[in-house]
């Protein structure tokens, strides 16, 4: 092999190694079965971090419901439609059955988003062997006017 051919081969190998290093795929964070997390921020910017390890899903003929508690706090997602096409997304504006409820034990208030008020987007990425998804939105307190919780980083890996 001539010197020029060796240089070209070396350059080609370096280019492949460099390109492979620049195009790495970042794997999504993996959550254990039963995990349910969300950040809930009030109007003054104070964030409550909901972290639970007991999330479970109940499936009926048309939808899924995910339940989870952390101490006296509770965060539930009801009315997620069943679909075989993954991933899929549903929102409170296009799904009258979707309902997200959060009980804040610190102030003993209930916050909710559904077709009638608030807004939530739920994306389902896996339905077996656990139900995995993410969600975000704005929950409103029905009992206290103009009281909201902005929900971000909502993720669940619920066991059946």
C-alpha positions in Angstrom: 0.0 0.0 0.0 1.4 3.4 -0.9 1.9 6.2 1.5 -1.0 8.2 -0.1 -3.3 5.3 0.2 -2.4 4.8 3.9 -3.0 8.5 4.6 -6.4 8.4 2.9 -7.3 5.2 4.9 -6.2 6.9 8.1 -8.1 10.0 7.3 -11.2 8.0 6.5 -11.0 6.1 9.8 -10.6 9.3 11.7 -13.5 10.9 9.9 -15.8 7.9 10.8 -14.7 7.9 14.5 -15.2 11.7 14.7 -18.6 11.5 13.0 -19.7 8.7 15.3 -18.6 10.7 18.4 -20.5 13.8 17.2 -23.7 11.9 16.5 -24.2 10.1 19.8 -27.8 9.4 20.8 -28.8 10.5 24.3 -30.9 7.9 25.9 -34.0 9.2 27.8 -33.8 8.9 31.5 -35.2 5.6 32.7 -37.8 5.5 35.5 -38.4 2.4 37.6 -41.9 0.8 37.5 -44.1 2.7 39.9 -42.3 6.0 39.4 -44.4 9.2 39.1 -42.8 12.7 39.2 -43.9 16.2 38.5 -42.9 19.8 39.3 -45.8 22.0 40.4 -45.2 25.7 40.6 -47.6 28.2 42.2 -48.2 31.8 41.1 -45.4 33.2 43.2 -42.8 30.8 41.7 -42.5 28.3 44.6 -42.2 24.8 43.2 -43.3 21.6 44.9 -41.6 18.4 43.6 -43.9 15.5 43.6 -42.0 12.2 43.6 -43.8 8.9 44.1 -42.8 5.2 43.8 -46.3 3.7 44.0 -47.9 4.7 40.7 -50.3 2.2 39.3 -52.6 2.1 36.3 -56.1 0.8 36.0 -57.3 0.0 32.5 -60.9 -0.2 31.4 -62.5 -0.8 28.0 -61.6 2.6 26.6 -59.0 4.3 28.7 -56.2 4.2 31.4 -56.2 6.0 34.7 -52.9 6.5 36.7 -53.0 6.9 40.5 -50.2 8.0 42.7 -49.6 9.3 46.3 -46.7 10.8 48.1 -47.3 11.1 51.9 -50.6 13.0 52.0 -50.2 14.5 48.5 -52.0 12.9 45.5 -51.6 13.2 41.8 -53.8 11.3 39.4 -54.4 11.2 35.6 -57.7 9.9 34.4 -59.2 9.2 30.9 -56.1 8.6 28.9 -57.5 6.9 25.7 -56.2 3.5 24.7 -54.3 3.4 21.4 -52.1 0.9 19.7 -50.2 3.7 17.8 -47.2 4.7 19.9 -46.3 7.4 20.8 -49.6 9.3 21.0 -50.7 12.5 22.6 -54.0 13.7 24.1 -55.0 17.0 25.5 -57.9 18.4 27.6 -59.0 20.5 24.7 -59.6 17.5 22.4 -60.5 14.8 25.0 -63.5 15.5 27.3 -62.6 12.5 29.4 -59.0 13.5 30.3 -58.7 14.8 33.8 -55.7 15.5 36.0 -56.1 16.1 39.7 -53.6 17.2 42.3 -54.2 17.3 46.1 -51.9 19.7 47.8 -51.7 18.5 51.4 -49.8 21.7 52.6 -52.8 23.9 51.9 -55.5 21.2 51.7 -56.5 22.4 48.2 -57.4 20.4 45.1 -56.2 21.5 41.7 -57.6 20.1 38.4 -57.4 20.3 34.6 -60.0 18.9 32.4 -62.2 19.9 29.4 -64.0 22.5 31.6 -60.9 24.3 32.9 -57.1 24.3 33.1 -55.1 22.5 30.4 -53.0 19.4 30.2 -51.2 17.5 27.5 -50.3 13.8 28.0 -48.0 11.8 25.8 -48.0 8.0 26.0 -44.8 6.3 24.9 -45.3 2.7 26.2 -48.3 0.5 27.1 -46.6 -2.7 28.1 -45.3 -4.1 30.4 -45.9 -0.8 32.2 -47.7 2.4 31.1 -45.2 5.1 30.5 -45.8 8.7 29.6 -45.2 12.4 30.2 -47.5 15.3 30.9 -47.5 19.1 31.4 -50.1 21.8 31.9 -51.9 24.2 34.2 -54.1 23.0 37.0 -56.7 25.3 38.6 -58.1 25.3 42.1 -61.9 25.3 41.8 -62.3 26.6 45.4 -60.0 29.6 45.2 -60.3 32.0 42.3 -57.0 32.6 40.3 -55.1 29.9 42.1 -53.1 27.7 39.8 -50.3 25.2 39.7 -48.2 25.1 36.5 -47.2 21.4 36.0 -43.9 20.6 34.3 -41.6 17.6 34.0 -44.5 15.2 34.7 -43.4 11.6 34.0 -44.9 8.3 35.0 -44.0 4.6 34.6 -47.1 3.0 36.2 -47.4 -0.7 37.0 -50.6 -2.6 36.1 
